[in-house]
Amino acid sequence: MKVTRFDAALTYALAALGLWISYTALADLASRAGLGPHQAAAWPLVVDGLILAATRAVVTFGRHDARRYAWTLLGCAAAASIVGNAAHALLPAGRVHPGIAAVVAVVPPVAALAMTHLAVVRARVRQDAEQADAPGASPQVDAAPSSDAPSLDDATHNSELIVAPADDAPNSSALAQLVAVAAPTDATESETDARPDVDVRQRVLDLFAEGKLSGRAIAQEVGVSESTVRRWKPAKDAAAA
């Protein structure tokens, strides 16, 4: 669904007004907590900027497992901004309590640590998307031949054939149509052994299509490694990250 220009303009205008009002309140709170003029002016940018970065991560990570970290980061940053604005409105004028000043001082290093980890997580999400888009990681599976009738090549590679006796030579034309396959060759056995892998891969694709489980949960469900599940992941889901 396409967003209209009016809806986009309204959203941006309300977001800008909200950030401006929140900025003034948080800057005043930081100044009353003992930060210098420049530090107090930058403190709200750390809090509300973390909200913007986490929101973008939630949108761009798609169904990747790292989206849980982005949601956690968004919740913590939003809570810090809301509590800071409420404290600015409720606390009396003048210097704040030393405990509140300590919380204000702790926010910037915690935000720096969270943003550094978010950058690492974003790089991992991009790497997983590139691996899913690689030609060798195509999730398409070629369908196995559905014909049950043995072909000429199958009869040639079989180990034994029933041969008509010499005294039944007049009926050789009819007996030639009744060739029986005695035992499968090694090639046939290897194809049979390979079918379970195809079934497991198809199961992974079905679970991704349902969209109810994460990549790690799908790996546990089908009994393969998480890297294998990421390699089989459909390219359209990974491109959303």
LUMROGU-29445 format. One record per residue (C-alpha): residue number from 1; residue in three letters; x, y, z. Coordinates in pm, whole numbers, plus 50000, padded with zeros to 5 digits. Layout:
<nodes>
node num: NUM	residu: ala	px: X	py: Y	pz: Z
...
</nodes>
This chain:
<nodes>
node num: 1	residu: met	px: 50000	py: 50000	pz: 50000
node num: 2	residu: lys	px: 50142	py: 50334	pz: 49892
node num: 3	residu: val	px: 50150	py: 50624	pz: 50140
node num: 4	residu: thr	px: 50005	py: 50949	pz: 50008
node num: 5	residu: arg	px: 50195	py: 51276	pz: 50021
node num: 6	residu: phe	px: 49952	py: 51418	pz: 50275
node num: 7	residu: asp	px: 49997	py: 51121	pz: 50511
node num: 8	residu: ala	px: 50376	py: 51139	pz: 50476
node num: 9	residu: ala	px: 50382	py: 51516	pz: 50539
node num: 10	residu: leu	px: 50154	py: 51480	pz: 50842
node num: 11	residu: thr	px: 50369	py: 51204	pz: 50987
node num: 12	residu: tyr	px: 50693	py: 51398	pz: 50941
node num: 13	residu: ala	px: 50543	py: 51717	pz: 51085
node num: 14	residu: leu	px: 50410	py: 51547	pz: 51399
node num: 15	residu: ala	px: 50736	py: 51355	pz: 51448
node num: 16	residu: ala	px: 50938	py: 51677	pz: 51414
node num: 17	residu: leu	px: 50719	py: 51860	pz: 51666
node num: 18	residu: gly	px: 50736	py: 51571	pz: 51912
node num: 19	residu: leu	px: 51115	py: 51550	pz: 51886
node num: 20	residu: trp	px: 51148	py: 51928	pz: 51931
node num: 21	residu: ile	px: 50935	py: 51935	pz: 52248
node num: 22	residu: ser	px: 51111	py: 51628	pz: 52385
node num: 23	residu: tyr	px: 51449	py: 51784	pz: 52304
node num: 24	residu: thr	px: 51383	py: 52099	pz: 52505
node num: 25	residu: ala	px: 51263	py: 51902	pz: 52808
node num: 26	residu: leu	px: 51552	py: 51655	pz: 52805
node num: 27	residu: ala	px: 51810	py: 51928	pz: 52748
node num: 28	residu: asp	px: 51682	py: 52121	pz: 53050
node num: 29	residu: leu	px: 51684	py: 51802	pz: 53259
node num: 30	residu: ala	px: 52044	py: 51730	pz: 53159
node num: 31	residu: ser	px: 52146	py: 52086	pz: 53246
node num: 32	residu: arg	px: 51985	py: 52056	pz: 53591
node num: 33	residu: ala	px: 52166	py: 51723	pz: 53638
node num: 34	residu: gly	px: 52503	py: 51901	pz: 53622
node num: 35	residu: leu	px: 52604	py: 51864	pz: 53255
node num: 36	residu: gly	px: 52767	py: 52157	pz: 53079
node num: 37	residu: pro	px: 52584	py: 52364	pz: 52814
node num: 38	residu: his	px: 52720	py: 52170	pz: 52518
node num: 39	residu: gln	px: 52677	py: 51830	pz: 52684
node num: 40	residu: ala	px: 52322	py: 51917	pz: 52791
node num: 41	residu: ala	px: 52238	py: 52018	pz: 52433
node num: 42	residu: ala	px: 52373	py: 51688	pz: 52299
node num: 43	residu: trp	px: 52216	py: 51459	pz: 52562
node num: 44	residu: pro	px: 51863	py: 51459	pz: 52408
node num: 45	residu: leu	px: 52013	py: 51370	pz: 52069
node num: 46	residu: val	px: 52156	py: 51055	pz: 52223
node num: 47	residu: val	px: 51822	py: 50944	pz: 52369
node num: 48	residu: asp	px: 51587	py: 51034	pz: 52083
node num: 49	residu: gly	px: 51848	py: 50947	pz: 51820
node num: 50	residu: leu	px: 51865	py: 50597	pz: 51963
node num: 51	residu: ile	px: 51488	py: 50570	pz: 51912
node num: 52	residu: leu	px: 51524	py: 50660	pz: 51543
node num: 53	residu: ala	px: 51810	py: 50415	pz: 51488
node num: 54	residu: ala	px: 51625	py: 50130	pz: 51659
node num: 55	residu: thr	px: 51306	py: 50202	pz: 51463
node num: 56	residu: arg	px: 51495	py: 50185	pz: 51134
node num: 57	residu: ala	px: 51651	py: 49854	pz: 51240
node num: 58	residu: val	px: 51309	py: 49708	pz: 51323
node num: 59	residu: val	px: 51181	py: 49802	pz: 50977
node num: 60	residu: thr	px: 51484	py: 49692	pz: 50774
node num: 61	residu: phe	px: 51567	py: 49365	pz: 50952
node num: 62	residu: gly	px: 51253	py: 49193	pz: 50819
node num: 63	residu: arg	px: 51207	py: 48846	pz: 50972
node num: 64	residu: his	px: 51569	py: 48807	pz: 51078
node num: 65	residu: asp	px: 51634	py: 48683	pz: 51432
node num: 66	residu: ala	px: 51820	py: 49009	pz: 51507
node num: 67	residu: arg	px: 51490	py: 49194	pz: 51495
node num: 68	residu: arg	px: 51430	py: 49096	pz: 51859
node num: 69	residu: tyr	px: 51737	py: 49298	pz: 51964
node num: 70	residu: ala	px: 51613	py: 49596	pz: 51761
node num: 71	residu: trp	px: 51274	py: 49583	pz: 51935
node num: 72	residu: thr	px: 51442	py: 49559	pz: 52278
node num: 73	residu: leu	px: 51663	py: 49857	pz: 52199
node num: 74	residu: leu	px: 51363	py: 50056	pz: 52077
node num: 75	residu: gly	px: 51168	py: 49983	pz: 52394
node num: 76	residu: cys	px: 51455	py: 50085	pz: 52623
node num: 77	residu: ala	px: 51523	py: 50409	pz: 52433
node num: 78	residu: ala	px: 51155	py: 50503	pz: 52427
node num: 79	residu: ala	px: 51126	py: 50432	pz: 52800
node num: 80	residu: ala	px: 51428	py: 50652	pz: 52875
node num: 81	residu: ser	px: 51281	py: 50938	pz: 52673
node num: 82	residu: ile	px: 50936	py: 50907	pz: 52834
node num: 83	residu: val	px: 51078	py: 50886	pz: 53188
node num: 84	residu: gly	px: 51307	py: 51183	pz: 53122
node num: 85	residu: asn	px: 51020	py: 51401	pz: 52998
node num: 86	residu: ala	px: 50804	py: 51298	pz: 53295
node num: 87	residu: ala	px: 51086	py: 51373	pz: 53542
node num: 88	residu: his	px: 51136	py: 51716	pz: 53387
node num: 89	residu: ala	px: 50769	py: 51796	pz: 53444
node num: 90	residu: leu	px: 50741	py: 51653	pz: 53798
node num: 91	residu: leu	px: 51070	py: 51752	pz: 53961
node num: 92	residu: pro	px: 51095	py: 52093	pz: 54129
node num: 93	residu: ala	px: 51309	py: 52366	pz: 53980
node num: 94	residu: gly	px: 51681	py: 52366	pz: 54048
node num: 95	residu: arg	px: 51936	py: 52087	pz: 54073
node num: 96	residu: val	px: 51797	py: 51735	pz: 54063
node num: 97	residu: his	px: 51865	py: 51457	pz: 54313
node num: 98	residu: pro	px: 52216	py: 51300	pz: 54284
node num: 99	residu: gly	px: 52057	py: 50966	pz: 54196
node num: 100	residu: ile	px: 51876	py: 51117	pz: 53898
node num: 101	residu: ala	px: 52195	py: 51297	pz: 53797
node num: 102	residu: ala	px: 52378	py: 50962	pz: 53803
node num: 103	residu: val	px: 52114	py: 50808	pz: 53573
node num: 104	residu: val	px: 52152	py: 51100	pz: 53331
node num: 105	residu: ala	px: 52529	py: 51052	pz: 53332
node num: 106	residu: val	px: 52501	py: 50676	pz: 53264
node num: 107	residu: val	px: 52275	py: 50708	pz: 52957
node num: 108	residu: pro	px: 52541	py: 50819	pz: 52701
node num: 109	residu: pro	px: 52790	py: 50531	pz: 52755
node num: 110	residu: val	px: 52507	py: 50276	pz: 52759
node num: 111	residu: ala	px: 52372	py: 50422	pz: 52435
node num: 112	residu: ala	px: 52718	py: 50407	pz: 52277
node num: 113	residu: leu	px: 52749	py: 50040	pz: 52371
node num: 114	residu: ala	px: 52403	py: 49962	pz: 52234
node num: 115	residu: met	px: 52469	py: 50142	pz: 51905
node num: 116	residu: thr	px: 52803	py: 49965	pz: 51859
node num: 117	residu: his	px: 52635	py: 49628	pz: 51900
node num: 118	residu: leu	px: 52356	py: 49737	pz: 51664
node num: 119	residu: ala	px: 52615	py: 49816	pz: 51397
node num: 120	residu: val	px: 52764	py: 49465	pz: 51434
node num: 121	residu: val	px: 52418	py: 49309	pz: 51417
node num: 122	residu: arg	px: 52332	py: 49510	pz: 51105
node num: 123	residu: ala	px: 52651	py: 49387	pz: 50936
node num: 124	residu: arg	px: 52557	py: 49026	pz: 51017
node num: 125	residu: val	px: 52206	py: 49076	pz: 50876
node num: 126	residu: arg	px: 52352	py: 49218	pz: 50554
node num: 127	residu: gln	px: 52596	py: 48926	pz: 50528
node num: 128	residu: asp	px: 52315	py: 48673	pz: 50569
node num: 129	residu: ala	px: 52113	py: 48850	pz: 50300
node num: 130	residu: glu	px: 52408	py: 48842	pz: 50059
node num: 131	residu: gln	px: 52462	py: 48471	pz: 50121
node num: 132	residu: ala	px: 52093	py: 48403	pz: 50057
node num: 133	residu: asp	px: 52114	py: 48594	pz: 49727
node num: 134	residu: ala	px: 52424	py: 48402	pz: 49612
node num: 135	residu: pro	px: 52371	py: 48177	pz: 49305
node num: 136	residu: gly	px: 52477	py: 47863	pz: 49495
node num: 137	residu: ala	px: 52219	py: 47925	pz: 49767
node num: 138	residu: ser	px: 51912	py: 47920	pz: 49543
node num: 139	residu: pro	px: 51624	py: 47754	pz: 49726
node num: 140	residu: gln	px: 51474	py: 47613	pz: 49406
node num: 141	residu: val	px: 51456	py: 47235	pz: 49401
node num: 142	residu: asp	px: 51430	py: 47043	pz: 49076
node num: 143	residu: ala	px: 51143	py: 46801	pz: 49073
node num: 144	residu: ala	px: 51234	py: 46433	pz: 49050
node num: 145	residu: pro	px: 51106	py: 46239	pz: 48749
node num: 146	residu: ser	px: 50754	py: 46119	pz: 48820
node num: 147	residu: ser	px: 50739	py: 45840	pz: 48565
node num: 148	residu: asp	px: 50717	py: 45495	pz: 48720
node num: 149	residu: ala	px: 50785	py: 45307	pz: 48398
node num: 150	residu: pro	px: 51148	py: 45194	pz: 48354
node num: 151	residu: ser	px: 51325	py: 45355	pz: 48059
node num: 152	residu: leu	px: 51583	py: 45203	pz: 47828
node num: 153	residu: asp	px: 51867	py: 45356	pz: 48031
node num: 154	residu: asp	px: 51725	py: 45208	pz: 48353
node num: 155	residu: ala	px: 51711	py: 44864	pz: 48197
node num: 156	residu: thr	px: 52067	py: 44901	pz: 48070
node num: 157	residu: his	px: 52204	py: 44988	pz: 48417
node num: 158	residu: asn	px: 52018	py: 44714	pz: 48601
node num: 159	residu: ser	px: 52220	py: 44421	pz: 48719
node num: 160	residu: glu	px: 52006	py: 44133	pz: 48586
node num: 161	residu: leu	px: 51749	py: 44069	pz: 48319
node num: 162	residu: ile	px: 51524	py: 43765	pz: 48274
node num: 163	residu: val	px: 51625	py: 43585	pz: 47953
node num: 164	residu: ala	px: 51385	py: 43358	pz: 47769
node num: 165	residu: pro	px: 51489	py: 42992	pz: 47725
node num: 166	residu: ala	px: 51610	py: 42874	pz: 47387
node num: 167	residu: asp	px: 51313	py: 42650	pz: 47327
node num: 168	residu: asp	px: 51077	py: 42949	pz: 47359
node num: 169	residu: ala	px: 51242	py: 43130	pz: 47071
node num: 170	residu: pro	px: 50918	py: 43166	pz: 46870
node num: 171	residu: asn	px: 50771	py: 43377	pz: 47152
node num: 172	residu: ser	px: 51080	py: 43598	pz: 47190
node num: 173	residu: ser	px: 50898	py: 43906	pz: 47064
node num: 174	residu: ala	px: 50637	py: 43874	pz: 47337
node num: 175	residu: leu	px: 50891	py: 43790	pz: 47608
node num: 176	residu: ala	px: 51099	py: 44093	pz: 47515
node num: 177	residu: gln	px: 50819	py: 44313	pz: 47645
node num: 178	residu: leu	px: 50822	py: 44139	pz: 47983
node num: 179	residu: val	px: 51167	py: 44249	pz: 48097
node num: 180	residu: ala	px: 51181	py: 44252	pz: 48477
node num: 181	residu: val	px: 51407	py: 44469	pz: 48691
node num: 182	residu: ala	px: 51588	py: 44232	pz: 48927
node num: 183	residu: ala	px: 51799	py: 44459	pz: 49155
node num: 184	residu: pro	px: 51865	py: 44835	pz: 49165
node num: 185	residu: thr	px: 52211	py: 44964	pz: 49086
node num: 186	residu: asp	px: 52426	py: 45182	pz: 49307
node num: 187	residu: ala	px: 52311	py: 45489	pz: 49116
node num: 188	residu: thr	px: 51947	py: 45414	pz: 49193
node num: 189	residu: glu	px: 52027	py: 45362	pz: 49559
node num: 190	residu: ser	px: 52215	py: 45690	pz: 49576
node num: 191	residu: glu	px: 51917	py: 45874	pz: 49425
node num: 192	residu: thr	px: 51691	py: 45715	pz: 49688
node num: 193	residu: asp	px: 51930	py: 45818	pz: 49963
node num: 194	residu: ala	px: 51933	py: 46176	pz: 49832
node num: 195	residu: arg	px: 51555	py: 46213	pz: 49849
node num: 196	residu: pro	px: 51541	py: 46269	pz: 50228
node num: 197	residu: asp	px: 51765	py: 46576	pz: 50185
node num: 198	residu: val	px: 51526	py: 46710	pz: 49923
node num: 199	residu: asp	px: 51234	py: 46642	pz: 50159
node num: 200	residu: val	px: 51408	py: 46825	pz: 50447
node num: 201	residu: arg	px: 51483	py: 47123	pz: 50225
node num: 202	residu: gln	px: 51126	py: 47136	pz: 50104
node num: 203	residu: arg	px: 51010	py: 47121	pz: 50467
node num: 204	residu: val	px: 51231	py: 47423	pz: 50545
node num: 205	residu: leu	px: 51078	py: 47614	pz: 50253
node num: 206	residu: asp	px: 50727	py: 47528	pz: 50372
node num: 207	residu: leu	px: 50803	py: 47655	pz: 50725
node num: 208	residu: phe	px: 50944	py: 47980	pz: 50585
node num: 209	residu: ala	px: 50630	py: 48022	pz: 50376
node num: 210	residu: glu	px: 50412	py: 47984	pz: 50688
node num: 211	residu: gly	px: 50609	py: 48265	pz: 50856
node num: 212	residu: lys	px: 50546	py: 48139	pz: 51211
node num: 213	residu: leu	px: 50898	py: 48027	pz: 51308
node num: 214	residu: ser	px: 51238	py: 48193	pz: 51305
node num: 215	residu: gly	px: 51540	py: 48049	pz: 51129
node num: 216	residu: arg	px: 51676	py: 47903	pz: 51452
node num: 217	residu: ala	px: 51340	py: 47744	pz: 51539
node num: 218	residu: ile	px: 51313	py: 47594	pz: 51190
node num: 219	residu: ala	px: 51663	py: 47447	pz: 51224
node num: 220	residu: gln	px: 51563	py: 47278	pz: 51550
node num: 221	residu: glu	px: 51236	py: 47159	pz: 51399
node num: 222	residu: val	px: 51387	py: 46981	pz: 51097
node num: 223	residu: gly	px: 51715	py: 46875	pz: 51265
node num: 224	residu: val	px: 51970	py: 47071	pz: 51059
node num: 225	residu: ser	px: 52214	py: 47349	pz: 51142
node num: 226	residu: glu	px: 52106	py: 47713	pz: 51145
node num: 227	residu: ser	px: 52360	py: 47799	pz: 50875
node num: 228	residu: thr	px: 52201	py: 47540	pz: 50645
node num: 229	residu: val	px: 51858	py: 47692	pz: 50707
node num: 230	residu: arg	px: 51994	py: 48039	pz: 50624
node num: 231	residu: arg	px: 52146	py: 47901	pz: 50304
node num: 232	residu: trp	px: 51811	py: 47753	pz: 50202
node num: 233	residu: lys	px: 51613	py: 48060	pz: 50302
node num: 234	residu: pro	px: 51410	py: 48203	pz: 50012
node num: 235	residu: ala	px: 51579	py: 48504	pz: 49853
node num: 236	residu: lys	px: 51267	py: 48721	pz: 49874
node num: 237	residu: asp	px: 51257	py: 48692	pz: 50258
node num: 238	residu: ala	px: 51625	py: 48769	pz: 50296
node num: 239	residu: ala	px: 51605	py: 49067	pz: 50058
node num: 240	residu: ala	px: 51352	py: 49229	pz: 50291
node num: 241	residu: ala	px: 51630	py: 49259	pz: 50553
</nodes>
